Amino acid sequence: MTPEFSAPPTATYRLQLQPDFPFAAAEKAVPYLAALGVSHLHLSPVLGAVPGSTHGYDVVDHSVVRAELGGEEGLRALSRTAAANGLRLVVDLVPNHMARPAPASLNGPLWSVLRDGPASPCARWFDIDWEGGHGGRLLMPVLGGRLADELPRMRVEGDVLRYHEHAFPIRPGTERLPLPQLLDAQWYRLSWWRLARTELNYRRFFTISELIAVRVEDPEVFRATHATVLRLVEDGVIDGLRIDHPDGLADPAGYLARLRQATGGRWTVVEKILTGDERLPESWACAGTTGYDALRHIDGLFVCPEGVDRLFGVYRDAVAPLADRGGDWEETVRQAAYEVVTHELSAEVDRLVRTAARISERAPHHGDHAPWALRRALHELLVRLPVYRPYAHDPWCAERDAAMLAAAAEGAAAAFEVREEARSVALVRDLALGRLRDGSGGDSADHDDFAARFAQTASALHAKSVEDRAFYRYAPLLSACEVGGDPGAPAVPVAAFHAFCARLQESWPASGTVLSTHDTKRSADVRARLAAVSECPEGWREVVTRLNACTARTMDGIEPDPQMAWTAWQTAFGLAGTTAPLPGAADLHVPSCGAAVAPGPAGDGIPFERLAPAVLKAVREAGLHTTWTEQNTWYEESVTEFLRAGPCSPAAAAELTAFADELAPFIRANVLGAALLHLTMPGVPDLYQGTEHEYLALVDPDNRAPARFSPEFLADVDGGGEGGGPAGAPDGTSGLSAEKLRLTAAALRLRRAHPEWFGPQGAYRSLQAAGDPDGHCVAFARADRAVTVATRLSLRLAESGGWHTATLQLPGAASATWRDLLTGRDFEGPTVPLAALLDRWPVALLVLSAP
């Protein structure tokens, strides 16, 4: 193992690998990305996955690099080319789960378990409750209907049982049995897919039954699932890791400690979603998070606090939602949590009930607890957790978790009608905290199991109820409904942003930061457009009123679902009115999605093939009228009819484009401001593919299409030296896309040239502008050698008459000269008038050029 600890990247660039964008395609992009200024390529998962997978998180074979991407030699070739251009590789690692593929033989360890049951050498790989019903068999919910109806579609071929595309191993010695008896004799039970909700006896990823959880806390499983990646780290092919969904693990802190030792301290960040004031546990052996906490703080700066309150009034008048169906954030979250914990996660809760009941029976001094009371206690506690999960065995989190669960238990107990029955809440709380493990009776393994599974279920509940339900119900400002966000309080004061940055620099200076990812529901530039709406809520009211009236006439007066219509109009506005060309034209082609959209003449409308999947996903996730598993065909047809008649019509395109044109200067300030803050604040910025240009993308699959890099990109981005950048977009045009490319290249090259200013050894100092009482200027210094200046709430600034006499005090000597890398102009210290500094661009990146 290489003994040196790797230095953190200066910046990473995320590439979504898939069969249509393999290692060879990434290799061709290396010269351009090196010229752009990043230090590392950030690759989506590279291990063996389900054939055809466009994301790679459905791992089936940890022992190989995915052949569809070019195999291990392709990865090594990419690493060599990257190294020749001064770049290294960061790879996404998926320790929590594997795919339950069709055929099951694609997943060798699972195939072994299906064939040999608990006696399989791989039985310890998966979190299976063999005693959870089904006669000691593993439930396989793959049938399209009830078993009796599907029997004619099954056939036995030697030692394999086949059903459509599925294949399962036959338990040795049972091959010659009649089919009904053969099925009963297996270590698995084939069942109707709808039984997964209540009968599943293996842990999965969230509520996705096709992804079976892995017990990576077992040292043997850790070694088997990480051997290939660790070998590639040792060989220098991989330099850093991104850990997917650590909250799904039984013991995240223990896992990260083992990983750090195994990698020799390679730079590692974790996809930990922090909620509210939650802090990343200092006990975790990692560099920090993947950056959703930074996203929330950056986005919030550009949301007008007074305007978003008035926008809620516009939303309430237009939609009239019930409080727990999108009318109040907290009520909406609580109702969504109740639905998920009692419906989609009922099998997970039942497992916890069984474990708690066993512990209670063996420790009678804890009192009699009926299963229904334990279930109710679990429901009431879980829905009241304000964060993803507790960490029972992590001493660093003990005090916080105890206080959090005490508050949740108080509310949970109050929900019981009979006071004595509420004692089950105290038992569940103590088990979740691991308090009763010693001297309480019962098997200690049950205590450990309960604490771990409670935390894992809490994580799944938070993700499914908040991110995948409440975010789609509470829709006043869609840009606030982002991973890690707080739609109930979306605006972030300047002081809170500076405090976050100072804390990041002090405690987690090499943490990741992001604005757009493969998981964001809307790209940063779409969110920047919507944030501008928070500054003109009455203007948005007028636009939506006209659009609804026009659409109603087209649809012969048929009233659409007002909540869906509100979501559709904001989503359409996120794509409308841009004149930026598709980056690289035919060479950087993302079919139907995933890049800047040029609507052309107003008659073109908003692309239906992009808008419809996003809106249909929104209404299914919201679950108010239709869901993924209980689709209301009539309702969904009415949604698509509305989209064609409304947002995707020429009239709507003209209206939305006109509104976007009115807001264009303020959208520009938001886009460039967010980008510059992201690229120069503490932490390691991660750029998602294509976001160095104007990038307008909706939720997946819109944002996951394969990238295409044009040879012209290299010449365009290589037009300047340190801090320099292109004069135009890749096709020679100017505009926001070209400005964003210039800004990105300037900031990235500066970071790479001076890691001592921006890295762990650097410093962060907030700067305050005099004569700016409303906080329109966000400014900070890095190591007193570089200064970032951005404009927030620019529409309100324009309404107040501009910067007037506001000035910014720069660090350093009074005679210092500062060069703006975006305009090439010099400014003399110690103070600079903001009206002069920001007269061309709404942002500035100053570098000390002379003392």
N, C-alpha and C positions, 0 to 999 in steps of 0.2 A: 504494500500500500504506500502511495506517495505520502511522505510525512508532512509536507507543507499544507497549511490551511490556505484555501484559495481566497484571493481577494474578491470582494463583491463586484458584480458588474457595475459599469457606469450607466448602462441602459440596456434593456432587452427588447427584442422585437418578436412578437408572437406570430408563428406560422401555423395554420390549421392544416396538418398533413392528412391526406386521404388518397385513395387510388388515383384521383384526378390531379393531385398535387403531391407527388412522392418526393423522396430525398433528392432525386436528380433535378426536379424543378426548383427545389429550395437551393440547390447548389448553384444553379444559374443566377439566382438572385443575390448571391453573396457579394459580388463586387459593388452592386448598388447599395446594399444595406451597410456595407463597410464604409462607403463614401457618405452615407447618410449620417453616420456618427455613432451607431450603437456598438456595444462591445460584445454582446452575446445574442445568439439566435435562441428564441424560446420555442421549443417544439412541443406540440400536442403529443399524447401518448404514442410510444413507438413499439411497444411489445405486441405479440400476437393478439389480434382482435377478430371479432366476427367478420367474415368475408364481406366486403363491400361497405363496411362501416365508414361513415364520413367524419367520425370524431375520435374513435379509438378508446373510449372509456369502457367499452364492453370487452375487456380482456378475456381471452380464453387460454393463452399459453404464455406463461412468464419466462419460459426457457429460450424463446427466440425473439429476434427483432422481426417485425411484421414483414412478410414477404411482399405483400402488395405495395409496400412503400419502397422496396428495394433491398430488403433484408439487411443483415448486419454489415455486409460489405458496402451497401449503399449508404448506411449511416456513417461508417468509417470514412468513406469517400467525402461525404459532406463535411465531416469533422476536419479532414485534412485540408479541404478547400477553404473552410472557414479559418483555420489556423494560418494558412498562407496569406490570408487577408486581414489578420489580426483579430479574428473573432473566435469565440468559444461557444459551446452548446449548453443550454439549460433544457432539461427534459421533464415533462409532466409525468408524475408517477401516481398510480392508482392502487393504493394498498387496501382499500376498504371492501372491494367487491370484484367479482368476475361475472361474466355473462353465463346465463343458462341458455345455451344456444340450441338451434335446430340445424342439424342433428346434435344430440348431446355429446357425441363422440368428439366433437371439436374441443371440448373441455375435458382433458384427460383425467384430472383429479375427480371431477364430478362423475364422470363415467364410471370410475372405480367405485365410488360410493354407491351409485345406483345399482351396480352389479353385486357388491359384497356387503353393503350396509355398514353397520357399526364396526365390523371386522376389517373394513378396508383400511389400508395404511394411510389413506387420505381422508378418513372420517374426521380427523381433528382439524382439517382445513376449514370446514364450514360450520357455521353456528346453527346447528340443527337440534331441535328439541324432540328427541326420539320418543319421549313419553307424552308428547302433546297430542294424543289421539292417533287415529288411523292405524291402530294395531302395531305400533312401533315402526311405521313406514313413513317415508318422506313424501309429502304431498307434491305432486307435479301438476299444477293447474294449467294444462295445455289444450284440453279438449274444447272444441267449438260448441258442444252441447252436452247434455247429460250422458253419462257413461253408456247406458243401455242403448241410446240412440246412435252413439258413435262406434259401437262394436263392429258393425259391418265394414267400417273404414280401416280397421286394424288388420295387420297380417304378420305372421311370424316367418322370418327368413333365417334359418339356422339358429344362431344364438342372438338374434336381433329382433326386437319388436318394432314395427314401423306403423306410423300414423301420419298421413300426409307427408310433410317435410321433416317430421320428427322421427328420431330413431333412439331406442333405448336398449340397454343390455338386458339379457335374460339371465336371471339367477341360475348359476350352474345346477344342473339336475332337474330343472323344471321345464326344459325345452319341449318335452313331449306331452305336457298336460293340455287338456282342452282349453281354449282361450279364456273362458271365465275363470277357471281354476288357476290357470297360468297367471292371470292378472293378480289374483289374490295372493299368489305365492311370491311376489316380487318384494324387494326392499323399498319400493316406491308405490305410490297410489296415483294412477292417472285420474284426473278429475276435470270437471267443467271449470273453465277459467274464472268464472264468477265466484267460485268457492274460496279463492285466494284471500278475499277480504276477511273472512271469518275463520278459515280453517288452516291457513298456512302455518307450517311448523319449522320454517327456516327464516333466519333474519335476511332481509333484503336491503337494497338501497332505496331509502324513502318508501314509496309505495309501488316501486317497479319490480314486479315479480320476476321479470326476465333477468334481473341482476341479483345474484346470490352473494351474501356477505361472506367475507373471509376473516378467519380468526388469526389475524396477523400478530396478535399478542403472544401467540405460541412461538417460542424460539425456532422450532423446526419449520413451521410455516413461514416465518419471517425469512429464514435462510433460503427456503425453496423459491419463494416468490420474488426475492431480491437479488438472487445470485447473478443473473445476467446483467442487471443494471450496475451492480457493484463491480463486476468485472470490467465493464465499460468505463466506469469511473476510474478504476485502478489503471486502466490502459491509457487514460487521458482523453478518451473519446468524449466523455461527458464531464462538464465542469461544475454543474449546479443542478438543483432539483426543485420542482414545484410539487407540493404534496396535495393531492386532491382530497377534499372532504375529510379532514382529520377528526372532526366531531363524530364521525361514524365509528371510530375506533374505540375499543374498550378502554384503552389507556393511552391517550395521545402523548402525554409527557414521557411515558416509558418507551413508546415507539420512537419518538424523536431522539431520545437519548441513545437508543440502540443504533439508530440510523447515523447519528453524528459520529459515533465510534467507528461504525463500519465504513463510512466515507472519508474518514480522516478530516472531518470538519468542512466539507464542501458547502458552499453557499446554498441554503435551503430556505424556502418560504412556504407557508402553509395557507391553504384556502380556508382560513378561519374567519367567519362572519361575526364581527363585533356589533353589539346592539347598544344603542344609547351611550352611556358612559363606561361600558364594559371595557376592561383592559386585557390585553393578551397576557396570559400567565407568564411571569418572568422565569418560571421553572422550565419552560419549553426550550429545548435545544435547537433553536432555529434563528434565522435572521429577522423574522417578522412575518407579517401576513402578505397575501398576494395583493392587497391594496384597496379593498372595497371601503375601508374606513377613510382612506384618503379621498376616494371618489365622492363620498357623502359630504365631506367638508368642502371640497372644491365646488361641487354642484350647488351646495347651499348658499355659497357667497353670491351667486347670480340670481337668487330667488328673492323677490321683493317681499318683505314681511307684511307690509300693509296691503300690498296688491294681492298677495295670495289669499289673505283673509277676504277681500272683496270678491276674488275669483270664486271662493267657496260659495258666496252668496249667489253668484251667477249660476254656478253648478246646481245649487239647491233649487233655485227657481226653475231651471230647465229640466232637471231630472226628478226632483222631489223624492229622493230615496228614503227608505226607512232607516232609522238610526243604525241598526245592526246589519243593514244591507247596502252600506256605502254612505250613510248619512252622517256617521260619527266614526272616527278612526278607531278609537279604543273599543267601542261596541262592535264594530265590524270585525276586528281581530278576534275578540272573544267568541263571537258567534261562529266564525270560521274555524276556530280551534275546537270548539265543541263538536262541530260537524265532522272534522277530520278524525279526532280521537275516538269518537263513537262509531264511525263508519269505516273509513279507509284503514285505520290503524287498530281495528278491534282485535285482530289476531295477535298483534304485539301486546296489547293490553291484557288479553286473556293469558298470555304466557306469564306476565308479571303477577297476575292474580294467583295463578297456580303456585308460583314460587313463594309469594307472600303467605299463602295459605299453609304451605308445608312448614314454613318457619314458625308460623303462629301455632300450629298444632303441636310442634315439638317444644315450644316455649309457652305453656299455657298461662304463665303469670302475666303475659301480655294481654290476656283477655280473649274472649271468643270473637272472631271476626268472620262474619258470613261473607261468602264470595261476592255477593252483590255490594256489600259495604266496602270491601276492598276495591272493587271496580269503580265504585262511585268516588272513593277517596283518590284513586289514581287519576280519574278524569278531572276532578276539581283541582288537584295539585298541578297537573301537567298544563292545563290551560292557563294557569296563573304565572307560569315562569316567564320572566321578561327577557331572558336570553336563550340561546340555543340549548344549553345544557349545563348541569353541574359537573364537577370533577371530583368524585368521592375520594380518590386515593392520592390527590395532589395537595400536599400541605399548603402550598402557596395560595390555593383557592379556598381553603377550609373556612376561614372566617366569612368571606364573601358569600359562599354557598350556604352556610348555616343561616346567615341573615336573610338571604333571598328565599330559602325554603321555609323559614319561620314566617315570613310575611305571607307567602303563598298558602301555608297551612292555616293561618288565621282566617283567611278568606274562604278556604276550602271547607273548614269546619263549620263556618257560618251557613254554608249551603245545605247542611244536613238539617232535617226537620226535628230529629230526635238527638238530643245532646250526647247521650251515651254511645249512640252508633257512630258519632263523629270521632270516637277514639281511634277508629281505623286510620284516620288522617295522620295522627301522631306516629303510628306504626310505620306507615308508608314513608313518611318524612324521614324517620330515623334510619330505615333501611336504605333509602336513597342516599343518605349521607354516610353510610357504612358504619353507623354507630353501634349496631347490635351484633357485630360480627363475632365478638368474643364474649363468652359466658352467657349467651342468650339461648342456648339450645339449638339443635339443628345442625346441618352440615354447613361448614364454613363456605363451601363452594356455592351453596345456594345464596348466601349473603353477598358474595362477590358477584355472582351472576345477576342478582337483582339490581345492585347498584350500577353495574355496567349497562344492563339492558334498559333500566329506567333512563339513564343519561342518553343512550342511543335513541330511544323512543322519543324523548324530549326533543332531540335534534331533528328527527324526521318530522315531528309535529310542527315545530316552528317553521321549518322550510316549507312544508306543504300548506300550512294554514295562513302564513303571512305572505311569503314570496309568491306562492302559486294559487292563492285564493283572495286574500284581503287586498293585495296589490291590484287585482283586477276588478274589485268591487268599489273601492274607494278611489274615485278618479277625478277630483277637481283639477289636479295638475299632474299629468302622467309622468313628467320627468322626475318627480319625487318618488315614484314607485319603482325604485331600483334596488338591487341587491344591497343589503346593509343600510338602506335608507329609512327615513322616518317621515312618511307622508303626512302624519299629524302635525309635525313641526319641521317643515322642509327648509326654512331659511336659517342660515348660519351666520352669526355676526362676525365681523372682521376680527374682533378680539378672540373669539372662539377658534377661528382658523389659525391665528398666530399661536395660540396656546397649544393646539394640536401639533403644529409643526415643531415647536420648541420641545415638546414631549417626545416626538418622534426622533429628533436629532439627539436628544439626551439618552433615550432608552433603546430605540430600535433604528439606528441611523442607516442600516442596510436593508430595512424592510422594503417590500415591494409597494409600488403605487400604480394605480391604473385609472383610466377614464372609460375605455371600451374594452370588452372582453368577448369571448365566445358565448358567455352566459348573460351579458347585459341585455335587458329587454328592449333597450333603444340605445343606439350609439351616442357618444358624447355630443356630436354635432346636432343630432335630433333633439337631445335633451336641452342643448343650448338654445335652440329655436323655441322650444316650449317654455323655457325659463323666461324668455322675453315676453311671453304672454302674461306672466305674473305682474309685469309693469303696466299693462294696459287691459285690465279685466273688462272694462266697459266696451272697449273696442272689440274684444272677443265676443262679448254678448251680442253686439250688433251683427257681427259676421255670422255667428251661429244661427241667430234668428232669421237672417235672410236666407241662409243655406237650407235650413229646415223648411222654410216656407216654399222655396223653389222646389225642393225635393218632394214635398207633399203634393204639389201640383202635378209633378211628373208621375207620381204614384197614385193619382186619382184620389188624393186625400187620405190614403191609408197612413195611420200613425205608426211610426216605427217605435221600437223599444227605446225610450229616451236615454237610458243609461248607455246602451250600446251605441246610439247615435253620437252621444258626447265623446265616447272613446274613439269612435271612428273619425270624427272631425279632427280631434287633436292628433291622431295618428297620421291622418292625411296631411295635415299642416306640417308635420315633421318632414314630409317628402316634397312638399310643393314649393314652387317659386325659385328654385336654385338655377343659376345659369352655368354652374360648374360642369365641365364635360366629364365623362367617365374617364378616370385616370388611365392614360395610355391607350385610350380608344380601343381598337380591336385587340391590341396586344395584352392589355390588362383587362380581361373580360371576365365579368362575374355574371353569369346568366341569370337574369331576372331579379338579382338582388345583390346586396352587400357592398354597394359603392355609391358614390355621388350620383344622383339622378338628374338627368337633364330632361325636364318635361317638354321642352320645345315650345311650340305655340300652345296657347291656352286650350286649343281644341283637343290636344292629346290626352288631357286628363291625368289622373294619378293611376299608375299601373295596377290594374286589378289583380294581376297574378302575384303582386307583392303585398298589396293591402289586405286582400281577402284572407290569406292564411293567418296573418297577424291578428285580425279582428275575430276570426273564428276561434283562434286559440284563446283570445281574451275572454270570449263569452263561455267557452267550455271550462276554462280554469275558474272563472267566476262562479260557475255552477248555479246560477240563479234560474236559468231557463233550459239549459242543456249542459251535458257533461261529456267527457271523453268516453265513458262507459255506458251512459244512458242518453244517447244523442236524440234530441228532439228534431226530427227531420223537417217538420213544418217550420219551426222557429229558425233553423239554420238556413233554410231556403229564403225566408223573409229577410234574413241578414244579408245574404248575397244579393238579393233583389235591391235592397236599400243601397248597398255599396255601388252597384252599377248605376242606379238612378241618381245617387247623390255624390259621394266623394270622388267617384271615378268618372263623373260626367264632365264634359267640356265647361259647362257653366260653373261647376264647383271649382274646377282648375283655375278659371279666370278669377273667381272671387278669392280663393286662397292665395293665388300668386300675387294679386294686388295687395293683400294684407301683408304677405311676406316682403313685398317690395317696400312697403311703408316701414317695416321693422328692420330692414336690411342692415342699416348702420349699427343697430343695437344687437342684432344677431351676430354680426361680425365681431363686435366687442366681446360678446360672450364666448364665441368659438376660440378666438385668439387668446383671450384672457385665460380661459380654462386650460388651454394647451400650454401656455407659457408657465403658469403656476405649476402644473403637473411636472413639467420637464426640469424645473429648477428648485423645487421644494425639497426638503429632506427625504431620503429614501431613494430607491432604485426605480426609475420610471419604466414601465412596460408598455410598449406601443403595440396595439393590435394591427394586424395586417391591413394596410391601406389607409390608416388613420393619420399618416403624415400629410395626406390631402384632405380636402373636405370629404367627409365620409358619412353618408346618411343610410343607416341600416336599421331594420327592425329586429324583433326577436327571431331566434333560430326557427327555421333554417335560413332566414333572410341574411343573417350575418355570418354564415358558415360556408359560403360558397368558396371554391378554390380560387386563390389569387393567381394573377398572371402578371409577370413583371416584364416591362418593355425594355429593350436595350437603350432606348432614348432616356430612360430614367437616370442612368449613370451620368450622362453628359449634363442633364438638367441640374442634378443635385451637386455636381462637382464644379459648379461655376464659381465657387469662392474658396478662400482659405479658411483659417480658423474663424469660426463664426460666420463665414460667408454662406451664401445660399443662392438658389436659382432665381432668375429674374422673372420667370414665367412658369406656367403649368407645363406638364410634359408635352402638350401639343403646341406650345408656343403662346397660348392665351394667358391672360392675366386674371385677376380676381381673387376671391377668398381662398380657393384651393391653392393657388400659387403662393399667396401670402403665408398660408399655413405650412406649406412645404419649406419655404424660406426660413420661417421661424423655427421649425422643427430641426432643420439642419444646423442652424446657428446654435441652438441650445445644446443639441447632442454633441456637436463637435467641441463646444466649450467644456462640457462635462468631461469628455474623454481627454481633452488636453490638460485639464486641471482637476483631477479627481481629489486632490487635497483640499480644494475649495468646497466640493459638494459631497464628499464621502464621509465616513465615520470620523475622520480627523478634522473635518471642517467645522464651521460655526454657522449658526442661524441667528439673525437679528431682525426683528420687526422694525419697520420704519413708518413713522407717522407723518402725514402731510398736514402742514399748517394751512388753515383756511379751508378745510374740507370737513365741516361738521357732520355731514351725513355719511361719511365713510365711503365715498366713491372710489378712492384710491386704495389699492392693496399693494403694499411694497415691502420688500425685505432684502437684506444683504446676505450673501454667502461669503464667509471669511473676510468680509469687508473689501473684497476684490471684485465681486459681481453683484449687481443690483437688478432685481426684477420689479417691474411696475406694471400693474394691470388696472383696468377700469371696470368697475362693477356698477350695476344698475344705471347704465348709460342713458337710457331713455329718461329717467328721472333727473339725471344730471343735465341733459339737454333742456328739459322743461324748466330747470332752475337757472338757465342762462350759461351753463358751462363752468369752466374751472375758475373764472374770474382771476383773483390774485393768489390762488392756492399755490404753495411751493412745497417741494420735497427736500428735506435736509439729507444730504448724502454723507456717508462715513468718510473718514480720512482727512487729510490736510485740506485747508481752505483753498490752496492753490491747485488742488488735484484736477486733472482733466479726465473726463469719462467719455468713452465712445459707445454710441448706441449701435449694436451689431445689426439691427434691423434696418436702419436708415443710413448708417455710415457717418452720422453727424457726431461732432464733439460738443460736449457741454462742460462748462467750468463750474467747479464746486465753490462753496460748500452747499449752496442751495440752487435748485433748478425750478423755474416756473413750470407748473404742469401744463399750462396752456401751450407753451413752446415745446415741451418734451413730447406731448401727445397730440400734436397738431396733424400728424400724418397717419400714425398708427394709434390704436387705442391701448397699445402695450409698448414697453421698451425693455431692452435687455442691455444694461450698461456694464461696461468692463473698465476698470481703472487702467488707463493707458499711460498716465504720467503722474508722478507725485506732485 
